[in-house]
């Protein structure tokens, strides 16, 4: 008996090729977010190439991608090192964040529904990551966490403000990941962010701004605690 069913084609399916450089980058990110490569660690190309059994040029490409993401820095006479922030840098980033994210909160009443929906979905994604089984990685949790704050800045409708926010988030991404790794309090963070978004939804701008200020002050304290005392405090 003949089969008259139409022949299925799969032309719409696609798969992004994964290069060796991509795999090296993924492994380095994992090690960074898991705390295996602490801030200030020198990332030697030859040693990494030998450890990962890849070429030095592949490692160099992967490190270049991490530089662009703000996870590592090129330092004169030292090569590539894991990004390390001091107290003043963390405080300065948090002050700048407060300005940008406050602007987003003030823009909520006039923001379009699409921008508001992005905030809600970012919170949902964070809650899903925090409650997932067997559990999201630290990198995924930190990315979901920062996505909420990015969506708040996006309420302004300004690409320039959003680009500035992205550069700030890149600076503190590792520091935040370190907090998440040590404290393991993602569900508490979900509750804190839910409170912030609920206040936004209620239209209470003053209360939302106060909550944001407290939230960022707490984040600043937590990040500073994880880097330990300055030399002058020892």
C-alpha positions in Angstrom: 0.0 0.0 0.0 1.4 3.4 -1.0 2.1 6.1 1.6 0.4 9.3 0.4 1.6 11.4 3.4 3.5 14.5 2.3 7.3 14.4 2.7 8.4 16.4 5.7 11.2 18.9 5.2 13.3 20.5 7.9 14.5 23.5 6.1 13.3 25.8 8.9 15.6 24.1 11.5 19.0 25.5 12.1 21.8 25.0 14.6 24.5 27.6 15.4 27.9 26.0 15.0 29.9 25.8 18.2 33.6 26.4 17.8 36.5 25.4 20.0 36.9 29.0 20.9 33.2 29.0 22.1 33.8 25.9 24.2 37.0 27.5 25.8 35.1 30.6 26.5 32.2 28.7 28.2 34.7 26.7 30.4 36.4 29.9 31.4 33.1 31.6 32.3 32.1 28.5 34.3 35.4 28.7 36.3 35.0 32.4 36.8 31.4 32.2 38.1 32.1 29.2 40.3 35.0 31.0 42.0 37.7 28.8 40.7 39.5 31.8 39.1 39.2 34.6 41.7 39.6 38.3 41.0 43.1 39.3 40.1 44.1 35.9 38.8 46.5 36.1 35.9 45.2 34.1 32.9 48.3 32.8 31.2 47.7 31.9 27.6 50.3 29.1 27.4 49.2 27.5 30.7 45.5 27.7 29.7 46.2 26.2 26.2 48.1 23.3 27.8 45.4 22.7 30.4 42.5 22.8 27.9 44.5 21.0 25.1 43.9 23.8 22.5 46.1 26.2 20.7 47.3 29.4 22.2 45.5 31.4 19.5 42.2 29.8 20.5 42.7 30.8 24.1 43.6 34.4 23.0 40.4 34.6 21.0 38.4 33.3 24.0 40.0 35.8 26.4 39.3 38.6 23.9 35.6 37.7 24.1 35.8 37.8 28.0 37.4 41.2 27.8 34.6 42.5 25.7 32.1 41.1 28.3 33.8 42.9 31.1 34.8 39.7 32.9 38.6 40.1 32.5 41.0 43.0 31.8 44.1 43.5 29.8 46.7 44.9 32.1 50.0 46.4 31.0 53.0 44.1 32.0 50.6 41.6 33.5 48.6 40.3 30.6 45.0 39.2 31.1 43.7 39.1 34.6 40.3 38.4 36.1 38.5 41.7 36.8 38.9 42.9 40.4 37.0 45.9 41.8 38.0 47.8 44.9 35.5 49.4 47.4 35.5 52.8 45.7 34.8 51.2 42.3 31.9 49.2 43.6 30.4 52.2 45.4 30.8 54.4 42.3 29.1 51.8 40.1 26.2 51.5 42.6 25.8 55.3 42.7 25.6 55.4 38.9 23.1 52.5 38.9 20.9 54.4 41.3 20.7 57.4 38.9 20.0 55.2 35.9 17.5 52.9 37.5 15.7 55.7 39.3 15.2 57.3 35.8 13.6 54.1 34.7 11.3 54.0 37.7 10.2 57.6 37.1 9.5 56.7 33.5 7.1 53.8 34.3 3.9 55.9 34.2 4.6 57.0 30.6 6.4 53.8 29.4 4.6 51.8 26.8 3.1 48.4 27.7 5.7 46.5 25.8 8.5 47.9 28.0 6.5 47.2 31.1 5.9 43.6 30.0 9.7 43.2 29.6 10.1 44.1 33.3 7.4 41.5 34.4 8.9 38.8 32.2 12.4 39.5 33.5 11.1 39.0 37.1 9.4 35.7 36.0 12.6 34.4 34.4 14.6 35.2 37.6 12.0 33.4 39.7 12.0 30.4 37.4 15.8 30.2 37.5 15.9 30.5 41.3 13.3 27.8 41.7 14.5 25.4 38.9 15.5 21.8 39.6 18.3 20.8 40.0 19.1 24.5 39.9 20.4 27.1 37.6 24.1 27.9 37.4 25.5 31.0 39.1 26.1 32.6 35.7 22.4 32.1 34.8 21.1 33.4 38.1 23.3 36.5 37.9 22.3 37.2 34.3 18.6 36.8 35.2 19.1 39.1 38.2 20.7 41.8 36.2 18.1 41.5 33.4 15.5 42.8 35.8 17.5 46.0 36.5 18.3 46.4 32.8 14.6 46.2 32.0 13.9 49.0 34.5 16.5 51.3 32.8 14.9 50.4 29.4 11.7 52.0 30.6 13.4 55.3 29.8 13.4 54.5 26.1 17.0 55.7 25.8 19.5 53.5 24.0 22.3 55.6 25.4 21.2 55.2 29.0 20.8 51.5 28.4 24.3 51.2 26.9 25.7 53.0 29.9 23.8 50.6 32.2 25.2 47.6 30.3 28.7 48.8 30.8 28.1 49.1 34.6 26.5 45.7 34.9 29.5 44.2 33.1 31.8 45.8 35.7 30.0 44.2 38.6 28.8 41.0 37.1 31.6 38.9 38.7 31.2 40.6 42.0 27.5 39.9 42.1 28.1 36.3 41.0 30.5 36.0 44.0 27.8 37.2 46.3 25.3 34.8 44.8 27.7 31.9 45.1 28.6 32.5 48.7 25.1 33.4 50.0 23.0 31.1 47.9 19.9 33.3 48.6 18.4 33.5 45.2 14.9 33.0 46.5 15.3 35.9 49.0 16.5 38.0 46.0 13.3 37.0 44.1 11.2 38.3 46.9 13.1 41.5 47.1 12.7 42.1 43.3 9.1 41.1 43.5 8.5 43.8 46.1 10.2 46.4 43.8 8.1 45.4 40.8 4.9 45.3 42.8 5.5 48.9 43.9 6.1 49.9 40.3 2.8 48.2 39.3 1.0 50.1 42.1 2.2 53.4 40.7 3.9 54.5 44.0 6.9 56.2 42.5 8.2 57.5 45.8 8.0 54.2 47.6 9.6 52.4 44.6 12.5 54.9 44.6 13.1 54.3 48.3 13.0 50.5 47.9 15.5 50.8 45.0 17.8 52.9 47.1 17.7 50.3 49.9 18.1 47.4 47.5 21.2 48.9 45.8 22.7 49.9 49.2 22.4 46.3 50.3 23.9 45.0 47.1 26.8 47.4 47.5 27.4 46.2 51.1 27.3 42.6 50.0 29.8 43.0 47.2 32.2 45.0 49.4 32.0 42.3 52.0 33.0 39.6 49.5 36.2 41.4 48.4 37.5 41.5 52.0 39.3 44.3 53.8 41.6 46.8 52.0 45.2 46.7 52.8 44.8 49.8 55.1 42.2 47.9 57.2 44.4 44.9 57.8 
